[in-house]
Amino acid sequence: MPSAKRPGSPSGPLTPLDFQLVLLRRMADHNPGLVEEARRELGVSIAGMREANKRWQAMVRSPRARGAAARYRSVLGAPESVAPRRIGDLDCEARLWPVPLWPDLRFEVLVGPDGSVWNEWLVRAPGASGAEPATLEDLTPWSCTVDEVARAFAPARPLEGTAPTRWGLAFVAPDARGRRREAVAEFTWGLLQRVSTE
C-alpha cells in the first residue's frame, strides 16, 4: 500500500489520511475486524480515528462550512481526474480521488452545474478489473461497489439507507447450490458491507 500522510493535528487541516479514517469509522459498525486491520495498516490508533471523524463532523456541521465540493477539494486536494457525466437528462461532473487503502477504488463526487454535490461514494477505478459476483457467496465485505452488485443481479431495487452515507439494494441471486434467494445488500460510502437473505 502507498505510504500515507500522518493524520492532521487537532488544530491543523484535515488530510487525505484523515478522510480514509472517516470512511473507516462509518464502516466499523458492520465490519469492526476489517476496520481494525485497515486502521493498523494506516498506523493510526483508535483515538486517532475517532479524532479524525470528530473533526470531519465538526467541519461538516459548522455554520461557516464551505460547500461539500469545496470541502472535498480542501481535504483531498485536486482530483485525480474530472470528467463530464450525463445522468438521465442532467449533466454533471465526476471528480475522482485515489484512496490508498483500496488501490482499485476511487472516491467519486458528482457535482451539478450549480456546484452542488449530487452523490459521493467509492467506485471502481477506471481501467481496474471490477468485481463480477455470480452467487451470494461472492458478496463478501468490501469486495463490490453498489454499481457492481446492481449490474450482477439486475434488476436490483434501491433501498433507503440508515444514514446519509449508507445505501441498500434488494435483489434475487443464486446461492452456491443454484437456489435463487431474495437478498438485501448494505453499503457504506458505496462499498459492500454485508448481505442478508430471506
C-alpha positions as CSV (number, residue, x, y, z in Angstrom):
1,M,0.0,0.0,0.0
2,P,1.3,3.5,-0.8
3,S,2.6,5.4,2.2
4,A,0.0,7.8,3.7
5,K,0.5,11.2,5.4
6,R,0.1,11.2,9.1
7,P,-3.3,12.4,10.4
8,G,-3.7,16.1,10.7
9,S,-3.1,17.6,14.2
10,P,-6.2,18.6,16.1
11,S,-5.6,22.2,15.2
12,G,-4.3,21.7,11.6
13,P,-6.1,20.9,8.4
14,L,-7.6,17.5,7.7
15,T,-5.5,15.3,5.4
16,P,-6.3,12.5,2.9
17,L,-5.3,10.1,5.6
18,D,-7.9,11.7,8.0
19,F,-10.5,11.2,5.3
20,Q,-9.7,7.5,5.0
21,L,-10.2,7.2,8.8
22,V,-13.6,8.9,8.4
23,L,-14.6,6.3,5.8
24,L,-13.5,3.5,8.1
25,R,-15.3,4.9,11.1
26,R,-18.6,4.6,9.3
27,M,-17.8,1.0,8.3
28,A,-16.9,-0.1,11.8
29,D,-20.5,-0.8,12.8
30,H,-20.7,-3.6,10.1
31,N,-17.1,-4.9,9.9
32,P,-15.1,-4.0,13.0
33,G,-12.4,-6.6,12.3
34,L,-11.7,-5.3,8.8
35,V,-11.6,-1.8,10.1
36,E,-9.2,-2.7,12.8
37,E,-6.9,-4.3,10.3
38,A,-7.1,-1.3,8.0
39,R,-6.5,1.1,10.8
40,R,-3.4,-0.7,11.9
41,E,-2.2,-0.8,8.2
42,L,-2.5,3.0,8.3
43,G,-0.6,3.2,11.6
44,V,-3.3,5.1,13.4
45,S,-4.7,4.5,16.9
46,I,-8.4,4.1,17.7
47,A,-8.2,7.5,19.4
48,G,-6.7,8.9,16.2
49,M,-9.6,7.5,14.1
50,R,-12.2,8.9,16.5
51,E,-10.5,12.3,16.5
52,A,-10.4,12.4,12.6
53,N,-14.1,11.6,12.5
54,K,-14.9,14.1,15.2
55,R,-13.1,16.9,13.3
56,W,-14.8,15.9,10.0
57,Q,-18.2,16.0,11.6
58,A,-17.4,19.4,13.1
59,M,-16.3,20.7,9.7
60,V,-19.5,19.4,8.0
61,R,-21.8,20.9,10.6
62,S,-20.1,24.2,11.1
63,P,-22.2,27.3,10.3
64,R,-19.3,28.6,8.3
65,A,-18.9,25.3,6.4
66,R,-18.0,25.6,2.8
67,G,-20.0,23.6,0.2
68,A,-19.4,19.8,0.0
69,A,-17.5,20.1,-3.3
70,A,-15.1,22.7,-1.9
71,R,-14.7,20.7,1.3
72,Y,-13.5,17.6,-0.5
73,R,-11.0,19.6,-2.5
74,S,-9.7,21.2,0.6
75,V,-9.1,17.8,2.3
76,L,-8.2,15.6,-0.7
77,G,-6.5,18.1,-2.9
78,A,-7.0,18.4,-6.7
79,P,-9.0,15.5,-8.1
80,E,-7.0,12.8,-10.0
81,S,-9.5,13.2,-12.8
82,V,-12.5,15.3,-13.8
83,A,-14.9,14.2,-16.5
84,P,-18.4,15.2,-17.7
85,R,-21.2,12.8,-16.8
86,R,-24.8,12.6,-18.0
87,I,-27.4,11.1,-15.7
88,G,-30.7,10.9,-17.5
89,D,-31.4,14.4,-18.8
90,L,-29.0,16.1,-16.4
91,D,-25.3,16.9,-16.9
92,C,-22.8,16.9,-14.0
93,E,-19.1,16.5,-13.4
94,A,-17.5,13.4,-11.9
95,R,-14.4,14.1,-9.8
96,L,-12.3,11.1,-8.7
97,W,-9.7,10.9,-6.0
98,P,-7.4,7.9,-5.2
99,V,-7.9,6.0,-1.9
100,P,-4.6,4.3,-0.8
101,L,-6.5,1.8,1.4
102,W,-8.3,0.5,-1.7
103,P,-5.9,1.0,-4.7
104,D,-8.6,-0.3,-7.2
105,L,-11.2,2.1,-6.0
106,R,-11.7,5.9,-6.3
107,F,-13.7,8.3,-4.2
108,E,-16.2,9.8,-6.7
109,V,-18.1,13.1,-6.2
110,L,-20.8,14.0,-8.7
111,V,-21.1,17.8,-8.9
112,G,-24.0,19.6,-10.5
113,P,-23.8,22.7,-12.7
114,D,-24.6,24.9,-9.7
115,G,-21.7,23.4,-7.7
116,S,-23.9,21.2,-5.5
117,V,-22.9,17.6,-4.7
118,W,-25.3,15.0,-6.0
119,N,-23.5,11.9,-4.8
120,E,-20.4,10.9,-3.0
121,W,-19.1,7.3,-2.8
122,L,-16.5,4.7,-3.6
123,V,-16.4,3.4,-7.2
124,R,-14.1,1.1,-9.1
125,A,-11.1,2.9,-10.6
126,P,-11.1,3.5,-14.4
127,G,-9.3,0.6,-16.0
128,A,-9.4,-1.6,-12.9
129,S,-11.0,-5.0,-13.3
130,G,-14.2,-4.8,-11.4
131,A,-15.9,-7.4,-9.3
132,E,-18.2,-9.8,-11.1
133,P,-20.1,-11.7,-8.4
134,A,-22.2,-14.6,-9.7
135,T,-23.6,-16.0,-6.4
136,L,-24.4,-14.8,-2.9
137,E,-21.2,-16.4,-1.6
138,D,-19.2,-14.0,-3.8
139,L,-20.6,-11.0,-2.0
140,T,-18.0,-10.6,0.7
141,P,-17.4,-7.4,2.7
142,W,-15.5,-4.7,0.8
143,S,-15.5,-6.8,-2.4
144,C,-18.0,-4.9,-4.5
145,T,-19.4,-1.4,-5.1
146,V,-23.1,-0.6,-5.4
147,D,-22.9,-0.5,-9.2
148,E,-21.2,-3.9,-9.4
149,V,-23.9,-5.6,-7.4
150,A,-26.7,-3.8,-9.2
151,R,-25.3,-4.9,-12.6
152,A,-24.6,-8.5,-11.5
153,F,-28.1,-9.1,-10.1
154,A,-30.3,-6.9,-12.1
155,P,-33.0,-5.8,-11.7
156,A,-31.9,-4.6,-8.2
157,R,-34.2,-2.3,-6.2
158,P,-32.5,0.6,-4.3
159,L,-33.4,0.9,-0.7
160,E,-33.1,3.9,1.6
161,G,-30.1,3.7,3.8
162,T,-30.0,4.2,7.6
163,A,-27.6,7.1,7.3
164,P,-26.6,9.6,4.6
165,T,-23.5,7.6,3.7
166,R,-25.4,4.2,3.6
167,W,-27.3,2.6,0.7
168,G,-29.1,-0.7,0.2
169,L,-30.1,-2.9,-2.7
170,A,-32.8,-5.6,-2.8
171,F,-32.3,-8.3,-5.4
172,V,-32.6,-12.0,-6.2
173,A,-29.5,-14.1,-6.6
174,P,-28.4,-17.7,-6.7
175,D,-26.5,-19.3,-3.9
176,A,-23.7,-21.7,-4.4
177,R,-26.2,-24.6,-4.8
178,G,-28.1,-22.7,-7.5
179,R,-31.1,-21.8,-5.4
180,R,-32.4,-18.3,-6.1
181,R,-32.9,-16.3,-2.9
182,E,-34.1,-12.8,-2.0
183,A,-31.3,-10.8,-0.6
184,V,-30.5,-7.3,0.7
185,A,-27.0,-5.8,0.4
186,E,-25.9,-2.9,2.6
187,F,-23.3,-0.4,1.6
188,T,-21.3,2.3,3.3
189,W,-19.8,5.0,1.2
190,G,-20.7,2.8,-1.8
191,L,-18.7,-0.2,-0.6
192,L,-20.4,-3.5,0.2
193,Q,-20.6,-4.2,4.0
194,R,-22.9,-7.2,4.4
195,V,-25.7,-9.2,2.8
196,S,-28.7,-10.7,4.5
197,T,-31.0,-13.3,2.9
198,E,-34.6,-14.4,3.4
